[in-house]
Amino acid sequence: MPLAIPVFVRSRDEKGKEFLEFATALNVSAGGVLVAVRRSLPLAAQVLLEIPSAPLAATTTLPKASRTLRARALRVLHAEGYHLVGLKFS
């Protein structure tokens, strides 16, 4: 089932300037993720993915899920208006 998962991508551009961009995860696996972003990332760029989620009540017994993941850009495909970036989790 195709899903579009909203994520924030925090990294540095080709000039070394830090940025934060709202993006969409299109394909997620145990080893990495494919995200669609508007800004191009250089290969091997270090990325911090932040997954927004609804806050849970403090009394909940559910395990705390990781909402921040470190990754590295392995592949970048340029399309019109956006870039598909293949990220490997660190």
C-alpha positions as a printed NumPy array, in Angstrom:
array([[  0.   ,   0.   ,   0.   ],
       [  1.573,   3.3  ,  -1.025],
       [  1.957,   5.693,   1.897],
       [  3.268,   9.227,   2.171],
       [  4.766,   9.821,   5.61 ],
       [  5.574,  13.429,   6.574],
       [  9.116,  13.946,   7.887],
       [ 11.431,  16.844,   8.617],
       [ 14.871,  16.607,   6.998],
       [ 17.708,  18.452,   8.727],
       [ 21.06 ,  18.611,   6.939],
       [ 23.53 ,  20.912,   5.167],
       [ 23.389,  21.971,   1.534],
       [ 26.256,  21.915,  -0.989],
       [ 27.582,  25.191,   0.467],
       [ 27.564,  23.854,   4.032],
       [ 24.573,  25.909,   5.162],
       [ 22.245,  24.106,   7.601],
       [ 18.591,  23.721,   6.6  ],
       [ 15.375,  22.147,   7.821],
       [ 12.819,  21.043,   5.235],
       [  9.41 ,  19.424,   5.443],
       [  9.533,  16.354,   3.167],
       [  7.726,  13.11 ,   2.392],
       [  8.989,   9.581,   3.012],
       [  7.806,   7.392,   0.133],
       [  9.407,   4.052,   0.965],
       [ 10.656,   2.941,   4.387],
       [ 12.569,  -0.246,   5.206],
       [ 14.688,  -1.484,   8.096],
       [ 17.84 ,  -0.173,   6.402],
       [ 16.754,   3.16 ,   5.014],
       [ 14.186,   5.417,   3.455],
       [ 13.382,   7.132,   0.153],
       [ 12.338,  10.756,   0.671],
       [ 11.081,  13.407,  -1.721],
       [ 12.613,  16.813,  -0.956],
       [ 12.654,  20.148,  -2.763],
       [ 16.29 ,  20.861,  -1.987],
       [ 19.045,  18.723,  -3.482],
       [ 21.395,  16.932,  -1.082],
       [ 24.99 ,  16.04 ,  -1.896],
       [ 25.9  ,  12.345,  -1.888],
       [ 27.131,  11.134,   1.507],
       [ 25.377,  14.066,   3.235],
       [ 24.594,  13.392,   6.883],
       [ 20.862,  13.756,   7.53 ],
       [ 18.693,  13.854,  10.627],
       [ 15.105,  12.698,  10.004],
       [ 12.494,  13.891,  12.458],
       [  9.124,  12.138,  12.328],
       [  6.293,  14.25 ,  13.75 ],
       [  3.775,  12.353,  15.846],
       [  0.846,  13.105,  18.08 ],
       [  1.745,  13.379,  21.769],
       [  0.644,  10.443,  23.907],
       [ -0.745,  10.756,  27.411],
       [  1.888,  10.492,  30.134],
       [  0.06 ,   7.521,  31.646],
       [  0.244,   5.399,  28.504],
       [  2.011,   2.034,  28.763],
       [  3.106,   1.992,  25.125],
       [  6.864,   1.828,  24.52 ],
       [  8.506,   5.074,  23.499],
       [  9.143,   5.041,  19.75 ],
       [ 12.154,   6.702,  18.199],
       [ 11.141,   9.845,  16.357],
       [ 14.61 ,  11.003,  15.282],
       [ 16.794,   8.938,  12.945],
       [ 20.292,   9.579,  11.614],
       [ 20.989,   8.671,   7.995],
       [ 23.377,   9.244,   5.074],
       [ 22.462,  10.068,   1.467],
       [ 23.399,   7.215,  -0.88 ],
       [ 21.446,   8.105,  -4.003],
       [ 19.913,  11.275,  -5.423],
       [ 17.553,  11.307,  -8.413],
       [ 16.589,  14.717,  -9.752],
       [ 13.034,  15.254, -10.956],
       [ 11.085,  18.347, -11.914],
       [ 10.38 ,  20.337,  -8.751],
       [ 11.802,  17.811,  -6.273],
       [ 14.595,  15.305,  -5.602],
       [ 14.303,  11.666,  -4.58 ],
       [ 16.961,  10.914,  -1.979],
       [ 17.819,   7.387,  -0.895],
       [ 18.999,   7.452,   2.725],
       [ 20.697,   4.662,   4.691],
       [ 20.073,   4.666,   8.435],
       [ 23.197,   5.069,  10.587]])
